[in-house]
Amino acid sequence: MKPAPTPHQLATALKRFLGEYLPQQRAFSPHTILSYRDTWKLLLQFAAGRKRRVADLTVANLSPTTITAFLHHLETGRGNGAATRNVRLSAIHTFFDFFGTQHPEHLAQAQRVLSVPFKRTDQRTIDYLEVEELRAVLEGIDRATLAGRRDYVLLVLLFNTGARIQEAVSLQTTDLRLAPPPTVKLLGKGRKERLCPLWPETVRLLKAHLADTGLDLREPQLLFRNHRGTPLTRFGARLILQRHVQRAAKQVPSLQHKRIHPHSLRHSAAVHLLKSGVDFSTIAHWLGHAGTQTVYKYVAIDLEGKRAALAKAQPVLKSSPQPPRWRTDPDLLNWLQSL
């Protein structure tokens, strides 16, 4: 008879999963581990509900039914999309794959949870900011305040470097080189470092930000902080961008129909480089991609480039008569229509 699961067993397994298995055996990046941690915080709070404490939960409380209800809650209660739902499920799957090997007596439950399927996601059009839209967002920021100046340099830096938001909020002063040639060192996925050049305007803004905040390039300190003096999070940065985009949308109607988030500035940087004639390989290195394949998607969203190509093209086919209609059993058509 297998022993009953205990809260201590779940807590111990989660600590080993996040503290040892992911960083040491799987070599996951700190960013991914934090994402997995956030998933488990949400799941445990959901599973506990109002009737029990999180500390009293056992693995038995995390049944496939509970997991499925949690995923549904993410979409309906928190407004998450299918992609975010799948990211959360991936974190849950990874834990139960680990847990099943560590506790074979619970392998059957682990396999049931692993059978919870991912949801098919739609390929959304990538929203990005045209230069005029970005200029409207930046010009709407009140730079008379310290918070406004911080927001301004943050958004300019994101556009200049095409950095992921976590890369930007994790920046330390020692990652900056403001002497010629100015660069910033970014730590990306898979703990891969890359150097990104800085525009003169970005350098000027960073120097002003350092003077505003009293930061020293010789001492490792976080570059961006919130109004409480604590580290700015990616969620805080998202709210900052949303606030300024909403304000600019009152003057620029095209912004009202776009779903803009910090990653949109990364897309905007890629499209801007593409339009400027920068080659795919350079853009891939600029953004920290392993290869050029990912860059091809920006060709698809460059509407201005598409229009220019269409204007240069000439029709090569003359209009042809309508093809003959094939004789088809009308009952078959009705059956197909009813499917």
C-alpha positions as CSV (number, residue, x, y, z in Angstrom):
1,M,0.0,0.0,0.0
2,K,1.5,3.3,-1.1
3,P,1.9,6.1,1.5
4,A,-0.6,8.9,1.4
5,P,0.8,12.2,0.0
6,T,1.7,14.9,2.5
7,P,2.1,18.7,2.3
8,H,5.7,18.2,3.3
9,Q,6.3,16.0,0.2
10,L,4.8,18.6,-2.2
11,A,6.8,21.5,-0.6
12,T,10.0,19.5,-0.7
13,A,9.5,18.5,-4.3
14,L,8.8,22.1,-5.4
15,K,11.9,23.4,-3.6
16,R,14.1,20.8,-5.3
17,F,12.4,21.4,-8.6
18,L,12.9,25.1,-8.6
19,G,16.2,25.3,-6.6
20,E,18.1,22.3,-8.0
21,Y,16.5,20.5,-10.9
22,L,15.8,23.4,-13.2
23,P,19.0,25.5,-12.7
24,Q,21.4,22.6,-12.2
25,Q,20.2,19.6,-14.2
26,R,18.2,21.4,-16.9
27,A,20.3,24.6,-16.9
28,F,17.2,26.8,-17.3
29,S,17.7,30.5,-17.3
30,P,16.8,32.6,-14.2
31,H,14.0,34.2,-16.3
32,T,12.4,30.8,-17.1
33,I,12.7,29.7,-13.5
34,L,10.9,32.9,-12.3
35,S,8.2,32.2,-14.8
36,Y,7.8,28.7,-13.5
37,R,7.7,30.0,-10.0
38,D,4.9,32.4,-10.9
39,T,2.9,29.6,-12.4
40,W,3.1,27.6,-9.2
41,K,2.2,30.5,-7.1
42,L,-1.0,31.0,-9.1
43,L,-1.8,27.3,-9.2
44,L,-1.4,26.8,-5.5
45,Q,-3.5,29.8,-4.6
46,F,-6.2,28.6,-7.0
47,A,-6.1,25.0,-5.7
48,A,-6.3,26.2,-2.1
49,G,-9.2,28.6,-2.8
50,R,-11.0,29.9,0.3
51,K,-11.4,26.6,2.1
52,R,-7.9,25.6,2.9
53,R,-4.4,27.0,3.3
54,V,-1.7,26.6,0.6
55,A,0.5,25.0,3.3
56,D,-2.1,22.2,3.6
57,L,-2.1,21.2,-0.1
58,T,-0.8,17.8,-1.2
59,V,-0.1,16.4,-4.6
60,A,-3.4,14.7,-4.5
61,N,-5.1,18.1,-4.5
62,L,-3.5,18.8,-7.9
63,S,-5.6,16.4,-10.0
64,P,-6.1,16.8,-13.7
65,T,-9.5,18.2,-13.0
66,T,-8.0,20.9,-10.8
67,I,-5.3,21.6,-13.4
68,T,-7.9,21.9,-16.2
69,A,-10.1,24.3,-14.0
70,F,-7.0,26.4,-13.3
71,L,-6.2,26.7,-17.0
72,H,-9.8,27.7,-17.7
73,H,-9.5,30.3,-14.9
74,L,-6.4,31.8,-16.5
75,E,-8.4,32.5,-19.7
76,T,-11.7,33.5,-18.2
77,G,-10.8,35.0,-14.8
78,R,-7.4,36.6,-15.6
79,G,-7.9,37.3,-19.3
80,N,-4.9,35.3,-20.4
81,G,-4.6,34.1,-24.0
82,A,-4.1,30.5,-25.1
83,A,-0.4,31.1,-25.5
84,T,0.0,32.2,-21.9
85,R,-2.2,29.2,-20.8
86,N,0.2,26.9,-22.7
87,V,3.2,28.4,-21.0
88,R,1.7,27.8,-17.6
89,L,0.8,24.2,-18.5
90,S,4.3,23.6,-19.7
91,A,5.6,24.6,-16.2
92,I,3.1,22.2,-14.7
93,H,4.0,19.4,-17.0
94,T,7.7,19.8,-16.4
95,F,7.2,19.6,-12.6
96,F,5.1,16.4,-12.8
97,D,7.6,14.8,-15.2
98,F,10.2,15.5,-12.5
99,F,7.9,14.5,-9.6
100,G,7.0,11.2,-11.3
101,T,10.6,10.1,-11.5
102,Q,11.3,11.1,-7.9
103,H,8.2,9.5,-6.5
104,P,7.2,6.4,-8.6
105,E,4.3,5.7,-6.2
106,H,2.6,8.7,-7.7
107,L,3.6,8.0,-11.3
108,A,0.0,7.2,-12.3
109,Q,-1.2,10.7,-11.2
110,A,1.8,12.4,-12.8
111,Q,0.9,10.7,-16.1
112,R,-2.7,11.8,-15.9
113,V,-1.6,15.4,-15.4
114,L,0.9,15.1,-18.3
115,S,-2.0,14.0,-20.5
116,V,-3.7,17.4,-20.0
117,P,-3.4,18.8,-23.6
118,F,-2.1,22.1,-24.8
119,K,-4.5,24.4,-26.6
120,R,-4.1,25.2,-30.2
121,T,-3.2,28.9,-30.6
122,D,-4.1,31.3,-33.4
123,Q,-1.2,33.0,-35.2
124,R,-1.9,36.7,-34.3
125,T,-0.7,39.5,-36.5
126,I,2.3,41.1,-34.9
127,D,1.6,44.6,-33.7
128,Y,4.4,47.1,-33.8
129,L,4.8,50.8,-33.7
130,E,5.5,52.9,-36.8
131,V,8.0,55.6,-36.3
132,E,5.3,58.3,-36.1
133,E,3.3,56.3,-33.6
134,L,6.4,55.8,-31.4
135,R,7.2,59.5,-31.7
136,A,3.7,60.3,-30.5
137,V,4.0,58.0,-27.5
138,L,7.4,59.5,-26.5
139,E,6.3,63.1,-27.0
140,G,3.3,62.5,-24.7
141,I,5.5,61.7,-21.7
142,D,5.8,64.4,-19.1
143,R,9.6,64.7,-18.8
144,A,9.4,67.4,-16.2
145,T,9.0,64.6,-13.6
146,L,11.6,62.1,-12.5
147,A,9.2,59.2,-13.3
148,G,8.5,60.6,-16.8
149,R,12.2,60.9,-17.6
150,R,12.7,57.3,-16.4
151,D,9.8,56.1,-18.6
152,Y,11.2,58.0,-21.6
153,V,14.7,56.5,-21.4
154,L,13.3,53.1,-20.8
155,L,11.1,53.1,-23.9
156,V,13.9,54.6,-26.0
157,L,16.3,52.0,-24.8
158,L,13.8,49.2,-25.6
159,F,13.4,50.5,-29.1
160,N,17.2,51.1,-29.6
161,T,18.2,47.7,-28.5
162,G,15.2,45.5,-29.3
163,A,15.7,44.1,-25.8
164,R,13.2,41.7,-24.2
165,I,11.5,43.4,-21.3
166,Q,13.2,41.2,-18.7
167,E,16.5,41.9,-20.2
168,A,15.9,45.6,-19.8
169,V,14.6,45.6,-16.3
170,S,17.5,43.4,-15.2
171,L,20.1,45.8,-16.6
172,Q,22.8,47.0,-14.1
173,T,24.9,50.1,-14.5
174,T,28.0,48.0,-15.1
175,D,26.3,46.6,-18.2
176,L,26.6,50.1,-19.8
177,R,29.5,51.4,-21.8
178,L,28.8,55.1,-22.6
179,A,32.3,56.0,-23.8
180,P,32.8,55.5,-27.6
181,P,31.8,53.1,-29.0
182,P,28.8,53.1,-26.7
183,T,27.2,49.7,-26.0
184,V,24.9,47.8,-23.6
185,K,25.4,44.2,-22.5
186,L,22.2,42.2,-22.5
187,L,21.7,38.7,-20.9
188,G,19.2,36.9,-23.1
189,K,17.6,33.4,-23.2
190,G,19.9,30.5,-22.5
191,R,22.2,32.9,-20.6
192,K,23.6,34.2,-23.8
193,E,25.2,37.6,-23.6
194,R,25.2,40.0,-26.5
195,L,26.5,43.6,-27.0
196,C,24.1,46.1,-28.6
197,P,25.3,49.5,-29.9
198,L,23.6,52.6,-28.6
199,W,22.5,55.7,-30.5
200,P,24.0,59.0,-29.4
201,E,20.5,60.2,-28.3
202,T,20.2,57.0,-26.1
203,V,23.6,57.7,-24.6
204,R,22.6,61.2,-23.7
205,L,19.4,60.1,-22.1
206,L,21.2,57.4,-20.1
207,K,23.7,59.9,-18.8
208,A,20.9,62.1,-17.7
209,H,19.2,59.2,-16.0
210,L,22.3,58.3,-14.1
211,A,22.6,61.9,-12.9
212,D,18.9,61.9,-12.0
213,T,19.2,58.8,-9.9
214,G,22.7,59.2,-8.5
215,L,23.9,55.9,-10.0
216,D,27.5,55.2,-10.6
217,L,28.7,53.2,-13.7
218,R,31.5,51.7,-11.6
219,E,29.1,50.1,-9.1
220,P,26.7,47.3,-10.1
221,Q,23.2,48.7,-9.4
222,L,19.9,48.2,-11.1
223,L,19.3,50.8,-13.8
224,F,15.5,51.0,-13.5
225,R,13.5,51.3,-10.2
226,N,9.9,52.1,-9.4
227,H,8.7,55.0,-7.3
228,R,9.2,53.0,-4.1
229,G,12.9,52.5,-5.0
230,T,12.5,48.8,-5.5
231,P,13.4,47.0,-8.8
232,L,11.1,47.8,-11.7
233,T,9.4,44.5,-12.8
234,R,8.4,43.5,-16.3
235,F,4.8,43.9,-15.2
236,G,5.5,47.5,-14.0
237,A,7.2,48.2,-17.4
238,R,4.1,46.9,-19.2
239,L,1.8,49.2,-17.2
240,I,4.1,52.1,-18.0
241,L,4.0,51.5,-21.7
242,Q,0.2,50.9,-21.7
243,R,-0.4,54.2,-19.9
244,H,1.6,56.2,-22.4
245,V,0.2,54.4,-25.4
246,Q,-3.4,55.1,-24.2
247,R,-2.6,58.8,-23.8
248,A,-1.0,59.0,-27.3
249,A,-4.0,57.0,-28.8
250,K,-6.2,60.1,-28.2
251,Q,-4.1,62.0,-30.8
252,V,-3.1,59.0,-33.1
253,P,-6.2,56.9,-33.9
254,S,-4.2,54.0,-35.4
255,L,-2.9,53.2,-31.9
256,Q,-6.5,52.5,-30.7
257,H,-6.6,49.3,-32.8
258,K,-3.2,47.9,-31.8
259,R,-2.4,45.6,-29.0
260,I,0.8,47.1,-27.8
261,H,3.0,45.6,-25.1
262,P,6.8,45.8,-24.3
263,H,7.6,43.1,-26.8
264,S,6.0,45.3,-29.5
265,L,9.0,47.6,-29.1
266,R,11.2,44.7,-29.9
267,H,9.1,44.0,-33.1
268,S,9.2,47.7,-33.8
269,A,13.1,47.7,-33.6
270,A,13.3,44.7,-36.0
271,V,11.0,46.3,-38.6
272,H,12.8,49.6,-38.3
273,L,16.2,47.8,-38.9
274,L,14.6,45.9,-41.8
275,K,13.3,49.0,-43.5
276,S,16.7,50.7,-43.0
277,G,18.3,48.0,-45.1
278,V,20.1,46.1,-42.4
279,D,20.7,42.5,-43.3
280,F,19.0,39.5,-41.7
281,S,22.1,38.2,-40.0
282,T,22.8,41.5,-38.3
283,I,19.2,41.8,-37.1
284,A,19.3,38.3,-35.7
285,H,22.4,39.1,-33.7
286,W,21.0,42.5,-32.7
287,L,17.9,40.8,-31.2
288,G,19.7,37.8,-29.8
289,H,18.2,35.2,-32.1
290,A,20.1,31.9,-32.7
291,G,19.5,32.2,-36.4
292,T,18.0,34.3,-39.2
293,Q,14.8,32.2,-39.5
294,T,12.9,34.1,-36.8
295,V,13.7,37.4,-38.6
296,Y,11.7,36.3,-41.6
297,K,8.4,37.0,-39.8
298,Y,9.2,40.7,-39.8
299,V,9.3,40.7,-43.6
300,A,5.7,39.5,-43.5
301,I,4.5,42.4,-41.4
302,D,6.3,45.2,-43.3
303,L,3.2,46.5,-45.0
304,E,5.1,49.5,-46.5
305,G,7.6,47.1,-48.1
306,K,4.7,45.0,-49.5
307,R,3.1,48.1,-51.0
308,A,6.4,49.1,-52.6
309,A,6.8,45.6,-54.1
310,L,3.3,45.7,-55.4
311,A,3.8,49.1,-57.1
312,K,6.9,47.7,-58.9
313,A,5.1,44.5,-60.0
314,Q,3.1,44.3,-63.2
315,P,0.4,41.8,-63.9
316,V,1.6,39.0,-66.1
317,L,-1.6,37.2,-66.7
318,K,-4.5,38.3,-68.8
319,S,-8.0,37.8,-67.5
320,S,-9.4,34.4,-68.4
321,P,-12.9,33.2,-68.6
322,Q,-14.5,31.5,-65.7
323,P,-13.6,27.8,-65.4
324,P,-16.3,25.4,-66.2
325,R,-18.5,24.3,-63.3
326,W,-18.2,20.6,-62.5
327,R,-21.3,18.5,-62.4
328,T,-21.7,17.4,-58.8
329,D,-24.4,15.4,-57.0
330,P,-26.5,18.0,-55.3
331,D,-27.2,15.6,-52.4
332,L,-23.4,15.5,-51.8
333,L,-23.2,19.2,-51.7
334,N,-26.0,19.4,-49.2
335,W,-24.2,16.8,-47.1
336,L,-21.0,18.8,-47.2
337,Q,-22.8,22.0,-46.3
338,S,-24.3,20.3,-43.3
339,L,-20.9,19.3,-41.8
